[in-house]
């Protein structure tokens, strides 16, 4: 009998897809927080070179007070729109996530954790 000592690793990803098909993403451990979302949006606007129009689902974190304050302070650089509740079919990012989870290569064991918490 072969014993397997690997532990299941949990990582999450937030991503955005441009209208040109370019993907921006951030990998993180643990739960999404307002601070992590703000870091991601900061990176988006820093690299965009123009105003960002971001579509988010209705995760509670996306509607938090800190996020709202940050968006107000950066309204010249980013605008956020929210999808209707329970509508993953309207979110192209969900198709990307599905492809990564279902069609990725799992032939090799996961040996390294994601870098420092961002």
N, CA, C and O atoms as a GROMACS GRO file, in nm:
protein
  472
    1UNK      N    1   0.084  -0.117   0.000
    1UNK     CA    2   0.000   0.000   0.000
    1UNK      C    3   0.090   0.124   0.000
    1UNK      O    4   0.190   0.129   0.070
    2UNK      N    5   0.052   0.221  -0.078
    2UNK     CA    6   0.126   0.347  -0.090
    2UNK      C    7   0.060   0.452  -0.004
    2UNK      O    8  -0.059   0.481  -0.020
    3UNK      N    9   0.135   0.510   0.089
    3UNK     CA   10   0.081   0.616   0.174
    3UNK      C   11   0.105   0.751   0.108
    3UNK      O   12   0.213   0.778   0.056
    4UNK      N   13   0.004   0.835   0.111
    4UNK     CA   14   0.015   0.970   0.057
    4UNK      C   15   0.018   1.066   0.175
    4UNK      O   16  -0.070   1.064   0.260
    5UNK      N   17   0.120   1.149   0.179
    5UNK     CA   18   0.136   1.241   0.292
    5UNK      C   19   0.100   1.384   0.257
    5UNK      O   20   0.108   1.473   0.342
    6UNK      N   21   0.060   1.408   0.134
    6UNK     CA   22   0.029   1.545   0.091
    6UNK      C   23  -0.097   1.596   0.160
    6UNK      O   24  -0.195   1.523   0.174
    7UNK      N   25  -0.092   1.720   0.201
    7UNK     CA   26  -0.210   1.786   0.258
    7UNK      C   27  -0.274   1.869   0.149
    7UNK      O   28  -0.207   1.922   0.060
    8UNK      N   29  -0.402   1.881   0.158
    8UNK     CA   30  -0.474   1.963   0.062
    8UNK      C   31  -0.445   2.110   0.090
    8UNK      O   32  -0.458   2.155   0.204
    9UNK      N   33  -0.408   2.184  -0.012
    9UNK     CA   34  -0.377   2.326   0.003
    9UNK      C   35  -0.495   2.409  -0.044
    9UNK      O   36  -0.565   2.371  -0.138
   10UNK      N   37  -0.517   2.520   0.021
   10UNK     CA   38  -0.626   2.609  -0.018
   10UNK      C   39  -0.567   2.744  -0.059
   10UNK      O   40  -0.501   2.811   0.020
   11UNK      N   41  -0.591   2.780  -0.181
   11UNK     CA   42  -0.555   2.914  -0.227
   11UNK      C   43  -0.675   2.971  -0.301
   11UNK      O   44  -0.760   2.896  -0.351
   12UNK      N   45  -0.683   3.101  -0.307
   12UNK     CA   46  -0.791   3.169  -0.377
   12UNK      C   47  -0.733   3.267  -0.476
   12UNK      O   48  -0.615   3.303  -0.469
   13UNK      N   49  -0.816   3.310  -0.567
   13UNK     CA   50  -0.771   3.403  -0.669
   13UNK      C   51  -0.881   3.505  -0.697
   13UNK      O   52  -0.998   3.470  -0.706
   14UNK      N   53  -0.840   3.630  -0.711
   14UNK     CA   54  -0.929   3.733  -0.762
   14UNK      C   55  -0.872   3.772  -0.896
   14UNK      O   56  -0.750   3.785  -0.911
   15UNK      N   57  -0.959   3.792  -0.994
   15UNK     CA   58  -0.909   3.824  -1.127
   15UNK      C   59  -1.003   3.918  -1.199
   15UNK      O   60  -1.120   3.934  -1.163
   16UNK      N   61  -0.948   3.980  -1.302
   16UNK     CA   62  -1.026   4.069  -1.387
   16UNK      C   63  -0.985   4.043  -1.531
   16UNK      O   64  -0.868   4.013  -1.559
   17UNK      N   65  -1.079   4.055  -1.621
   17UNK     CA   66  -1.054   4.034  -1.763
   17UNK      C   67  -1.088   4.163  -1.835
   17UNK      O   68  -1.197   4.218  -1.816
   18UNK      N   69  -0.996   4.213  -1.919
   18UNK     CA   70  -1.023   4.336  -1.994
   18UNK      C   71  -1.110   4.305  -2.115
   18UNK      O   72  -1.130   4.189  -2.151
   19UNK      N   73  -1.160   4.411  -2.177
   19UNK     CA   74  -1.239   4.393  -2.299
   19UNK      C   75  -1.151   4.345  -2.415
   19UNK      O   76  -1.203   4.309  -2.521
   20UNK      N   77  -1.020   4.345  -2.396
   20UNK     CA   78  -0.927   4.293  -2.497
   20UNK      C   79  -0.885   4.149  -2.466
   20UNK      O   80  -0.805   4.090  -2.540
   21UNK      N   81  -0.938   4.092  -2.358
   21UNK     CA   82  -0.908   3.954  -2.322
   21UNK      C   83  -0.785   3.937  -2.234
   21UNK      O   84  -0.743   3.823  -2.210
   22UNK      N   85  -0.726   4.044  -2.186
   22UNK     CA   86  -0.611   4.034  -2.097
   22UNK      C   87  -0.660   4.004  -1.956
   22UNK      O   88  -0.764   4.054  -1.913
   23UNK      N   89  -0.586   3.921  -1.884
   23UNK     CA   90  -0.625   3.880  -1.750
   23UNK      C   91  -0.529   3.939  -1.648
   23UNK      O   92  -0.407   3.932  -1.666
   24UNK      N   93  -0.583   3.996  -1.542
   24UNK     CA   94  -0.506   4.041  -1.426
   24UNK      C   95  -0.556   3.960  -1.308
   24UNK      O   96  -0.677   3.943  -1.293
   25UNK      N   97  -0.466   3.911  -1.225
   25UNK     CA   98  -0.510   3.830  -1.112
   25UNK      C   99  -0.418   3.849  -0.992
   25UNK      O  100  -0.306   3.898  -1.004
   26UNK      N  101  -0.470   3.808  -0.877
   26UNK     CA  102  -0.395   3.810  -0.753
   26UNK      C  103  -0.433   3.683  -0.676
   26UNK      O  104  -0.551   3.654  -0.657
   27UNK      N  105  -0.333   3.610  -0.634
   27UNK     CA  106  -0.356   3.487  -0.558
   27UNK      C  107  -0.334   3.519  -0.411
   27UNK      O  108  -0.242   3.592  -0.374
   28UNK      N  109  -0.419   3.463  -0.327
   28UNK     CA  110  -0.410   3.489  -0.184
   28UNK      C  111  -0.458   3.367  -0.106
   28UNK      O  112  -0.528   3.281  -0.159
   29UNK      N  113  -0.420   3.363   0.021
   29UNK     CA  114  -0.466   3.257   0.112
   29UNK      C  115  -0.575   3.315   0.200
   29UNK      O  116  -0.590   3.437   0.211
   30UNK      N  117  -0.649   3.228   0.261
   30UNK     CA  118  -0.756   3.265   0.354
   30UNK      C  119  -0.867   3.340   0.282
   30UNK      O  120  -0.876   3.336   0.160
   31UNK      N  121  -0.952   3.407   0.357
   31UNK     CA  122  -1.071   3.469   0.301
   31UNK      C  123  -1.042   3.605   0.237
   31UNK      O  124  -0.946   3.673   0.274
   32UNK      N  125  -1.126   3.641   0.141
   32UNK     CA  126  -1.118   3.775   0.082
   32UNK      C  127  -1.158   3.876   0.188
   32UNK      O  128  -1.252   3.854   0.264
   33UNK      N  129  -1.084   3.986   0.194
   33UNK     CA  130  -1.114   4.093   0.287
   33UNK      C  131  -1.122   4.224   0.209
   33UNK      O  132  -1.083   4.231   0.092
   34UNK      N  133  -1.173   4.327   0.274
   34UNK     CA  134  -1.178   4.458   0.210
   34UNK      C  135  -1.037   4.505   0.176
   34UNK      O  136  -1.015   4.563   0.070
   35UNK      N  137  -0.942   4.480   0.265
   35UNK     CA  138  -0.804   4.523   0.241
   35UNK      C  139  -0.745   4.455   0.117
   35UNK      O  140  -0.677   4.519   0.038
   36UNK      N  141  -0.772   4.325   0.100
   36UNK     CA  142  -0.721   4.253  -0.017
   36UNK      C  143  -0.785   4.306  -0.145
   36UNK      O  144  -0.717   4.323  -0.246
   37UNK      N  145  -0.914   4.334  -0.140
   37UNK     CA  146  -0.982   4.389  -0.257
   37UNK      C  147  -0.923   4.525  -0.293
   37UNK      O  148  -0.903   4.553  -0.411
   38UNK      N  149  -0.896   4.608  -0.195
   38UNK     CA  150  -0.838   4.740  -0.220
   38UNK      C  151  -0.698   4.727  -0.281
   38UNK      O  152  -0.663   4.802  -0.371
   39UNK      N  153  -0.619   4.632  -0.233
   39UNK     CA  154  -0.487   4.609  -0.293
   39UNK      C  155  -0.502   4.572  -0.439
   39UNK      O  156  -0.430   4.624  -0.525
   40UNK      N  157  -0.595   4.482  -0.470
   40UNK     CA  158  -0.617   4.439  -0.608
   40UNK      C  159  -0.661   4.556  -0.695
   40UNK      O  160  -0.608   4.575  -0.805
   41UNK      N  161  -0.757   4.635  -0.648
   41UNK     CA  162  -0.805   4.749  -0.727
   41UNK      C  163  -0.695   4.853  -0.744
   41UNK      O  164  -0.685   4.915  -0.850
   42UNK      N  165  -0.613   4.873  -0.642
   42UNK     CA  166  -0.500   4.967  -0.653
   42UNK      C  167  -0.405   4.924  -0.764
   42UNK      O  168  -0.356   5.006  -0.841
   43UNK      N  169  -0.378   4.796  -0.771
   43UNK     CA  170  -0.291   4.743  -0.876
   43UNK      C  171  -0.354   4.760  -1.014
   43UNK      O  172  -0.285   4.792  -1.111
   44UNK      N  173  -0.484   4.740  -1.022
   44UNK     CA  174  -0.552   4.758  -1.151
   44UNK      C  175  -0.539   4.901  -1.202
   44UNK      O  176  -0.503   4.922  -1.318
   45UNK      N  177  -0.566   4.998  -1.116
   45UNK     CA  178  -0.563   5.137  -1.163
   45UNK      C  179  -0.420   5.184  -1.188
   45UNK      O  180  -0.396   5.266  -1.277
   46UNK      N  181  -0.325   5.132  -1.112
   46UNK     CA  182  -0.185   5.171  -1.130
   46UNK      C  183  -0.135   5.132  -1.269
   46UNK      O  184  -0.061   5.208  -1.332
   47UNK      N  185  -0.174   5.014  -1.316
   47UNK     CA  186  -0.122   4.962  -1.442
   47UNK      C  187  -0.211   4.990  -1.564
   47UNK      O  188  -0.170   4.964  -1.676
   48UNK      N  189  -0.331   5.041  -1.543
   48UNK     CA  190  -0.427   5.055  -1.653
   48UNK      C  191  -0.392   5.168  -1.749
   48UNK      O  192  -0.406   5.153  -1.871
   49UNK      N  193  -0.349   5.280  -1.697
   49UNK     CA  194  -0.322   5.394  -1.784
   49UNK      C  195  -0.446   5.468  -1.828
   49UNK      O  196  -0.437   5.563  -1.906
   50UNK      N  197  -0.561   5.426  -1.781
   50UNK     CA  198  -0.688   5.493  -1.811
   50UNK      C  199  -0.790   5.451  -1.706
   50UNK      O  200  -0.760   5.367  -1.620
   51UNK      N  201  -0.908   5.508  -1.711
   51UNK     CA  202  -1.011   5.477  -1.612
   51UNK      C  203  -1.052   5.330  -1.622
   51UNK      O  204  -1.068   5.276  -1.731
   52UNK      N  205  -1.068   5.267  -1.506
   52UNK     CA  206  -1.105   5.126  -1.498
   52UNK      C  207  -1.253   5.115  -1.466
   52UNK      O  208  -1.304   5.184  -1.378
   53UNK      N  209  -1.321   5.028  -1.539
   53UNK     CA  210  -1.461   4.995  -1.513
   53UNK      C  211  -1.462   4.850  -1.469
   53UNK      O  212  -1.440   4.759  -1.549
   54UNK      N  213  -1.488   4.829  -1.341
   54UNK     CA  214  -1.477   4.697  -1.280
   54UNK      C  215  -1.615   4.645  -1.245
   54UNK      O  216  -1.696   4.716  -1.186
   55UNK      N  217  -1.641   4.520  -1.281
   55UNK     CA  218  -1.768   4.456  -1.248
   55UNK      C  219  -1.740   4.353  -1.138
   55UNK      O  220  -1.655   4.266  -1.153
   56UNK      N  221  -1.813   4.366  -1.029
   56UNK     CA  222  -1.798   4.275  -0.915
   56UNK      C  223  -1.928   4.201  -0.889
   56UNK      O  224  -2.036   4.248  -0.925
   57UNK      N  225  -1.916   4.086  -0.826
   57UNK     CA  226  -2.036   4.018  -0.780
   57UNK      C  227  -2.077   4.079  -0.646
   57UNK      O  228  -2.021   4.181  -0.605
   58UNK      N  229  -2.169   4.019  -0.579
   58UNK     CA  230  -2.224   4.078  -0.457
   58UNK      C  231  -2.169   4.020  -0.328
   58UNK      O  232  -2.240   4.012  -0.228
   59UNK      N  233  -2.044   3.978  -0.331
   59UNK     CA  234  -1.980   3.934  -0.208
   59UNK      C  235  -1.987   4.049  -0.107
   59UNK      O  236  -1.963   4.164  -0.142
   60UNK      N  237  -2.020   4.017   0.015
   60UNK     CA  238  -2.038   4.120   0.118
   60UNK      C  239  -1.917   4.212   0.128
   60UNK      O  240  -1.933   4.333   0.147
   61UNK      N  241  -1.798   4.156   0.116
   61UNK     CA  242  -1.674   4.235   0.124
   61UNK      C  243  -1.672   4.346   0.018
   61UNK      O  244  -1.619   4.454   0.043
   62UNK      N  245  -1.728   4.319  -0.099
   62UNK     CA  246  -1.727   4.417  -0.208
   62UNK      C  247  -1.807   4.543  -0.175
   62UNK      O  248  -1.787   4.647  -0.238
   63UNK      N  249  -1.897   4.534  -0.079
   63UNK     CA  250  -1.983   4.646  -0.042
   63UNK      C  251  -1.943   4.710   0.091
   63UNK      O  252  -2.019   4.791   0.146
   64UNK      N  253  -1.828   4.676   0.144
   64UNK     CA  254  -1.786   4.724   0.275
   64UNK      C  255  -1.758   4.873   0.279
   64UNK      O  256  -1.736   4.938   0.177
   65UNK      N  257  -1.758   4.926   0.400
   65UNK     CA  258  -1.738   5.069   0.423
   65UNK      C  259  -1.600   5.115   0.374
   65UNK      O  260  -1.588   5.219   0.309
   66UNK      N  261  -1.495   5.038   0.406
   66UNK     CA  262  -1.360   5.075   0.362
   66UNK      C  263  -1.349   5.076   0.210
   66UNK      O  264  -1.284   5.163   0.153
   67UNK      N  265  -1.412   4.980   0.145
   67UNK     CA  266  -1.411   4.975  -0.001
   67UNK      C  267  -1.484   5.096  -0.058
   67UNK      O  268  -1.435   5.159  -0.152
   68UNK      N  269  -1.600   5.128  -0.003
   68UNK     CA  270  -1.677   5.244  -0.050
   68UNK      C  271  -1.597   5.373  -0.034
   68UNK      O  272  -1.597   5.458  -0.123
   69UNK      N  273  -1.529   5.387   0.079
   69UNK     CA  274  -1.447   5.507   0.102
   69UNK      C  275  -1.331   5.513   0.002
   69UNK      O  276  -1.299   5.619  -0.050
   70UNK      N  277  -1.268   5.400  -0.022
   70UNK     CA  278  -1.157   5.395  -0.116
   70UNK      C  279  -1.205   5.430  -0.257
   70UNK      O  280  -1.141   5.506  -0.329
   71UNK      N  281  -1.319   5.372  -0.296
   71UNK     CA  282  -1.374   5.402  -0.429
   71UNK      C  283  -1.408   5.549  -0.444
   71UNK      O  284  -1.386   5.608  -0.550
   72UNK      N  285  -1.463   5.610  -0.340
   72UNK     CA  286  -1.495   5.753  -0.345
   72UNK      C  287  -1.368   5.836  -0.364
   72UNK      O  288  -1.369   5.933  -0.440
   73UNK      N  289  -1.261   5.797  -0.297
   73UNK     CA  290  -1.134   5.870  -0.308
   73UNK      C  291  -1.067   5.849  -0.445
   73UNK      O  292  -0.980   5.928  -0.483
   74UNK      N  293  -1.106   5.745  -0.517
   74UNK     CA  294  -1.045   5.714  -0.646
   74UNK      C  295  -1.146   5.715  -0.761
   74UNK      O  296  -1.126   5.647  -0.861
   75UNK      N  297  -1.253   5.791  -0.746
   75UNK     CA  298  -1.362   5.788  -0.846
   75UNK      C  299  -1.320   5.838  -0.984
   75UNK      O  300  -1.390   5.811  -1.082
   76UNK      N  301  -1.210   5.910  -0.993
   76UNK     CA  302  -1.161   5.954  -1.125
   76UNK      C  303  -1.084   5.843  -1.195
   76UNK      O  304  -1.058   5.852  -1.316
   77UNK      N  305  -1.046   5.739  -1.120
   77UNK     CA  306  -0.964   5.632  -1.176
   77UNK      C  307  -1.038   5.500  -1.193
   77UNK      O  308  -0.998   5.417  -1.275
   78UNK      N  309  -1.146   5.480  -1.116
   78UNK     CA  310  -1.215   5.350  -1.119
   78UNK      C  311  -1.363   5.369  -1.086
   78UNK      O  312  -1.401   5.449  -1.002
   79UNK      N  313  -1.445   5.291  -1.157
   79UNK     CA  314  -1.589   5.285  -1.130
   79UNK      C  315  -1.624   5.137  -1.116
   79UNK      O  316  -1.579   5.054  -1.194
   80UNK      N  317  -1.705   5.106  -1.017
   80UNK     CA  318  -1.745   4.968  -0.993
   80UNK      C  319  -1.894   4.951  -1.021
   80UNK      O  320  -1.976   5.034  -0.982
   81UNK      N  321  -1.927   4.844  -1.089
   81UNK     CA  322  -2.065   4.802  -1.113
   81UNK      C  323  -2.083   4.666  -1.049
   81UNK      O  324  -1.990   4.586  -1.045
   82UNK      N  325  -2.203   4.639  -1.001
   82UNK     CA  326  -2.230   4.512  -0.934
   82UNK      C  327  -2.326   4.428  -1.017
   82UNK      O  328  -2.426   4.478  -1.069
   83UNK      N  329  -2.294   4.300  -1.029
   83UNK     CA  330  -2.383   4.206  -1.098
   83UNK      C  331  -2.508   4.183  -1.015
   83UNK      O  332  -2.506   4.199  -0.893
   84UNK      N  333  -2.617   4.144  -1.081
   84UNK     CA  334  -2.735   4.105  -1.004
   84UNK      C  335  -2.701   3.981  -0.919
   84UNK      O  336  -2.613   3.903  -0.954
   85UNK      N  337  -2.772   3.965  -0.809
   85UNK     CA  338  -2.749   3.849  -0.722
   85UNK      C  339  -2.769   3.719  -0.799
   85UNK      O  340  -2.856   3.710  -0.886
   86UNK      N  341  -2.689   3.619  -0.766
   86UNK     CA  342  -2.699   3.485  -0.822
   86UNK      C  343  -2.699   3.484  -0.975
   86UNK      O  344  -2.788   3.426  -1.037
   87UNK      N  345  -2.598   3.550  -1.034
   87UNK     CA  346  -2.590   3.553  -1.180
   87UNK      C  347  -2.448   3.525  -1.230
   87UNK      O  348  -2.392   3.606  -1.303
   88UNK      N  349  -2.390   3.412  -1.190
   88UNK     CA  350  -2.253   3.384  -1.234
   88UNK      C  351  -2.240   3.372  -1.386
   88UNK      O  352  -2.131   3.392  -1.440
   89UNK      N  353  -2.350   3.340  -1.454
   89UNK     CA  354  -2.344   3.327  -1.600
   89UNK      C  355  -2.316   3.461  -1.669
   89UNK      O  356  -2.277   3.464  -1.786
   90UNK      N  357  -2.335   3.572  -1.598
   90UNK     CA  358  -2.307   3.704  -1.654
   90UNK      C  359  -2.162   3.748  -1.628
   90UNK      O  360  -2.120   3.853  -1.676
   91UNK      N  361  -2.088   3.668  -1.554
   91UNK     CA  362  -1.953   3.706  -1.514
   91UNK      C  363  -1.851   3.621  -1.590
   91UNK      O  364  -1.833   3.504  -1.559
   92UNK      N  365  -1.784   3.680  -1.691
   92UNK     CA  366  -1.686   3.602  -1.769
   92UNK      C  367  -1.571   3.549  -1.684
   92UNK      O  368  -1.507   3.451  -1.720
   93UNK      N  369  -1.546   3.614  -1.572
   93UNK     CA  370  -1.442   3.569  -1.481
   93UNK      C  371  -1.474   3.430  -1.425
   93UNK      O  372  -1.382   3.353  -1.397
   94UNK      N  373  -1.601   3.398  -1.409
   94UNK     CA  374  -1.640   3.266  -1.359
   94UNK      C  375  -1.601   3.156  -1.458
   94UNK      O  376  -1.567   3.045  -1.418
   95UNK      N  377  -1.606   3.186  -1.587
   95UNK     CA  378  -1.566   3.089  -1.688
   95UNK      C  379  -1.416   3.063  -1.678
   95UNK      O  380  -1.371   2.949  -1.691
   96UNK      N  381  -1.338   3.170  -1.656
   96UNK     CA  382  -1.194   3.155  -1.637
   96UNK      C  383  -1.166   3.068  -1.514
   96UNK      O  384  -1.086   2.975  -1.521
   97UNK      N  385  -1.233   3.098  -1.403
   97UNK     CA  386  -1.213   3.020  -1.281
   97UNK      C  387  -1.248   2.874  -1.303
   97UNK      O  388  -1.177   2.785  -1.257
   98UNK      N  389  -1.358   2.849  -1.372
   98UNK     CA  390  -1.400   2.712  -1.401
   98UNK      C  391  -1.298   2.638  -1.484
   98UNK      O  392  -1.268   2.521  -1.459
   99UNK      N  393  -1.244   2.706  -1.585
   99UNK     CA  394  -1.143   2.642  -1.669
   99UNK      C  395  -1.017   2.610  -1.590
   99UNK      O  396  -0.959   2.503  -1.605
  100UNK      N  397  -0.975   2.702  -1.505
  100UNK     CA  398  -0.855   2.679  -1.425
  100UNK      C  399  -0.874   2.561  -1.330
  100UNK      O  400  -0.784   2.480  -1.313
  101UNK      N  401  -0.991   2.553  -1.269
  101UNK     CA  402  -1.017   2.447  -1.172
  101UNK      C  403  -1.039   2.311  -1.239
  101UNK      O  404  -0.993   2.209  -1.189
  102UNK      N  405  -1.110   2.311  -1.352
  102UNK     CA  406  -1.150   2.184  -1.412
  102UNK      C  407  -1.056   2.134  -1.521
  102UNK      O  408  -1.056   2.014  -1.550
  103UNK      N  409  -0.979   2.220  -1.582
  103UNK     CA  410  -0.898   2.179  -1.695
  103UNK      C  411  -0.749   2.195  -1.670
  103UNK      O  412  -0.667   2.167  -1.758
  104UNK      N  413  -0.714   2.240  -1.551
  104UNK     CA  414  -0.573   2.258  -1.519
  104UNK      C  415  -0.504   2.124  -1.507
  104UNK      O  416  -0.568   2.019  -1.500
  105UNK      N  417  -0.374   2.128  -1.503
  105UNK     CA  418  -0.295   2.006  -1.491
  105UNK      C  419  -0.276   1.972  -1.344
  105UNK      O  420  -0.217   2.051  -1.269
  106UNK      N  421  -0.324   1.858  -1.303
  106UNK     CA  422  -0.308   1.814  -1.166
  106UNK      C  423  -0.223   1.687  -1.160
  106UNK      O  424  -0.232   1.610  -1.065
  107UNK      N  425  -0.142   1.666  -1.262
  107UNK     CA  426  -0.058   1.545  -1.267
  107UNK      C  427   0.056   1.551  -1.167
  107UNK      O  428   0.107   1.448  -1.125
  108UNK      N  429   0.095   1.672  -1.129
  108UNK     CA  430   0.208   1.687  -1.039
  108UNK      C  431   0.160   1.738  -0.905
  108UNK      O  432   0.070   1.822  -0.901
  109UNK      N  433   0.216   1.691  -0.796
  109UNK     CA  434   0.171   1.735  -0.664
  109UNK      C  435   0.204   1.882  -0.639
  109UNK      O  436   0.305   1.934  -0.686
  110UNK      N  437   0.119   1.944  -0.565
  110UNK     CA  438   0.138   2.082  -0.524
  110UNK      C  439   0.237   2.081  -0.409
  110UNK      O  440   0.208   2.026  -0.303
  111UNK      N  441   0.355   2.141  -0.427
  111UNK     CA  442   0.460   2.132  -0.328
  111UNK      C  443   0.492   2.264  -0.258
  111UNK      O  444   0.552   2.263  -0.150
  112UNK      N  445   0.454   2.374  -0.316
  112UNK     CA  446   0.494   2.503  -0.259
  112UNK      C  447   0.372   2.589  -0.232
  112UNK      O  448   0.277   2.592  -0.311
  113UNK      N  449   0.376   2.656  -0.123
  113UNK     CA  450   0.267   2.747  -0.090
  113UNK      C  451   0.284   2.876  -0.169
  113UNK      O  452   0.391   2.907  -0.221
  114UNK      N  453   0.176   2.950  -0.177
  114UNK     CA  454   0.179   3.082  -0.237
  114UNK      C  455   0.265   3.172  -0.150
  114UNK      O  456   0.276   3.148  -0.029
  115UNK      N  457   0.326   3.273  -0.207
  115UNK     CA  458   0.415   3.363  -0.135
  115UNK      C  459   0.347   3.434  -0.020
  115UNK      O  460   0.238   3.395   0.022
  116UNK      N  461   0.410   3.538   0.032
  116UNK     CA  462   0.358   3.610   0.148
  116UNK      C  463   0.216   3.660   0.125
  116UNK      O  464   0.177   3.691   0.012
  117UNK      N  465   0.142   3.667   0.229
  117UNK     CA  466   0.004   3.716   0.225
  117UNK      C  467   0.002   3.855   0.165
  117UNK      O  468   0.080   3.942   0.204
  118UNK      N  469  -0.088   3.877   0.069
  118UNK     CA  470  -0.099   4.010   0.008
  118UNK      C  471  -0.233   4.070   0.036
  118UNK      O  472  -0.261   4.182  -0.008
   0.00000   0.00000   0.00000
